Amino acid sequence: MRKIISSFELAGKGLHSGKDCRVKIEPCESEFVLLRSGENEENESEICSLRNSGSARGSDYIFENGERVRTCEHVLSAFAGLGIWRDARITVEGGEMPALDGCAEKITQQILSHSLELEDVDEQTFLRVDSPLIVHDDNNCNRFAAYFPDSSNRLLITCCVSYKIVGSELFDFDCTPENFCGEISRARTFAMLSDIEYLRSHGMALGGSLENAILIDDVKGEILASGGLRWSDEFARHKVLDLIGDLASLGRKLSGHVIAVRAGHELHLKLANLIKQQ
């Protein structure tokens, strides 16, 4: 586990709004990671206590007054992947996390530069559930996310994705900070070219570009990525990144094995909320 010891800020366009957004990370005394919208102290709460909403396009966190912070998954993935679970505040201006590099590389680098590793970790900080759990897509039973107990203090993740042009990819991941930095943090978000016009007409993907996303041209059968793909299975790796960020809503590191097959933010958060209920 790590602890934030000094403040830093990152700014950029929101992936969906296209507006200028800013995120500030600072140390504070808190049992869990705090999320704040703007400078209004009333819009501050523990991540694990907030309502959340997932879709195919991101994970949002919602305050009691209905105000929400959009696309939190990449920043929270860096927090959870590096083992930061308390004593930190995330303040977001603009209503959305800045898209930055479309993955978690920049935020990960900044966290590492402004935090210290903790040597003694209490086993009670790990979250365990005694029985297997599974959630399905209501319209497609071939899309699901499942949790299986494990006696160790490890989180294992298996993600399977399948897309036209891309094909099927399977990635197994042992969630440690070292592995997160080397194998997951640089995996970029992606979208289908055929979806872009629809998304932008509905106020989404307005801040997307090849600088922060991979574009799959499902008409010409091409994959457009700045500098090419970073791994042949970058799509499955990004799904792992998203899943780690969505499981951060639990507030503590989960011990067990999570398997996600053709799942997205909605199923990730549905599983996380079911785990909370246990």
Number of C-alpha atoms within 10 A of each C-alpha: 19 22 22 24 16 15 16 15 14 17 16 17 20 25 27 23 21 18 16 18 21 22 23 16 23 17 19 17 11 13 12 20 25 25 23 23 24 19 11 9 9 12 18 19 19 19 23 21 15 18 15 21 17 20 14 10 19 19 23 22 24 19 19 12 8 9 12 20 22 25 24 21 27 32 26 26 29 31 27 29 26 24 20 27 25 22 18 25 24 21 22 25 18 18 21 26 29 30 29 24 20 24 26 30 22 16 24 22 13 16 23 16 13 18 17 15 13 11 8 7 10 7 9 9 13 17 16 20 17 11 11 14 17 17 20 17 16 9 7 8 9 12 18 20 26 19 24 17 17 18 10 11 16 16 19 19 19 21 23 20 21 14 13 12 14 16 9 14 17 15 17 14 18 15 22 16 19 12 14 24 18 10 19 28 26 22 27 25 24 24 16 15 18 13 13 16 11 12 14 15 10 11 12 18 21 18 21 25 16 14 14 19 22 25 21 22 17 17 11 9 11 13 18 16 18 14 8 10 15 13 12 11 17 21 27 24 28 25 27 28 29 29 28 28 26 30 26 28 26 21 23 21 24 27 20 22 18 25 20 25 19 20 22 25 23 19 26 25 25 22 24 24 17 13 20 14 7 10
